[in-house]
Amino acid sequence: MTHKVKDLSQDQRTAIESLLGRSIAENEEISIRTTAPVSAPEWLQASWESAKEQGLDQLSTEEIDAEIAAARKAREHRPSEQ
């Protein structure tokens, strides 16, 4: 599919320029080929769905980092099993 640069959103234009490694002219035409997404394994799809149902897909990066840090800290202070 061919798109005229002038018809792209600024985000689309920025992404394409980043991929090309150069600026694109307003009158330039861009040919974009899409491919079917690679299907994730069934277990991963189920995990994503479970996370979505629990609202975990709404967490910010900072919240995720805090959760990881808390889990690591708890693991460090857990009595070792023998």
Buried (B, 14 or more C-beta within 10 A) or exposed (E): EEBEBEEBEEEBBEEBEEEEEEEBEEEEEBEEEEEEEEEEEEEEEEEEEEEEEEEEEEBEEEEEEEEEEEEEEEEEEEEEEE
